[in-house]
C-alpha cells in the first residue's frame, strides 16, 4: 500500500558547473553539461520549477503526468503560478517547528 502526502514538497539543487569531468559509457572523458540551480514545489496536482536565471516551468500533473507541456507562459494559469511561487518561497525559508506548523496548516 502506498501512502500519499497532501503536503507540498520542496525540491532544491545547487546546480552543476561545466568544469566537472565524467567518463562516458565507452570510457572516454567528456565535459559535464552545465545544469542550472533550481527550486521546485510539488503538490498532489501541480509541479512548479523555478530555475536560477528566471526560467520557470509549471505542470498540471493530473492532465500532463509526463510533464511534457509547461503552462508557465499561459496567462490562464497566472494565479496558480503566483500561488505556487509563494508556497515555494515559504517552504524555502521556513525552519524547524515553524516549518512543520506551516506544512500542517497548508493541507487543511
N, C-alpha and C positions, 0 to 999 in steps of 0.2 A: 504494500500500500504506500502510495506517495502522498506526502503532506505538502500543501502549498501555503506559502505565507502571503498574507494580504498586505504586508508592509512593503513600501517601496525599497528597492535595493540599490545601494550605491556601488558603482564600479569606477575605479580610477587606475591610470597608468602614468608613469613619468615619461613615456616615450622611449625611443631608442635612436641614438645618433648614428650617422652614416659612417663614423670612424671605426666601428667594430668589424671584425672579420669572422667568417664562418666557412666551414667546408661543405661543399655540396655533396649529394649522394655519391657522386663519382670520385670524390676526394679532392677535387680542385678547389683552391681558395677563391673566394669571391667577396665582393662588398655586401654588407648587410643593407637592406633597404632602410631608408630613414622613416621612422614611424613617429608621428607627432603625439605629444601628450594629449590625453583626453580624459574626460569625466563623463559618466553616464548614470542615469537613473532608470530603473525598470520597475514597472508596476505590473499588475496582472494583465493589463491591456496594452500598455504603451512602453516604448523604449525611446528615450531621448539621449543623444550623444552630443557633447559639446567639445570640440577639438580646440587645442591651443592654436591660435591664429584666426579663430572666428567661424570656421565651418561647423555646421550643425546638421544632425540627422534626426528625423522623427519617424517612427514606425508604429502603425496600428497592428499589434501582434495578433489580434483576432482576425482581421481581414488580410494581413500580409505576414504570416508566421515565418516566412523565409527571409524577411527584411529586404525585399527587392525594390521597393518603391518608397523612397523617402518623401514625407509630406511636409518637410520643414519649410519649403518655399510656397506652400499652398496657403493663401490668405484665410481659407475656411478653418484652418487649424491654429490661427494666431493666438487665441485664448488658451487652447490646450498647451501650446508651446510655452507661453508665458507662465502658466501654472507649473509645468514640469521644470522650467528653469528655476522657479522659486523653491520647489521641493529639492532640486539638486543643490542649490546654494545652502539651504537649511541643513541638509544631510552632510554637506562638505565641511560645515563649520561647527556642528554640534559636538559636544564632548561629554563623556561619562553618563551620569544619570539623566541629565537633561536630554541627551540624545535618545535614550531609551524611552523617556516620557513622551518626547516628540513623536517617535515612531509608533508608540501605542495609541496616541491621540489621532494620528493620521489615518488609522484604519477604522475609527469609529464613525 
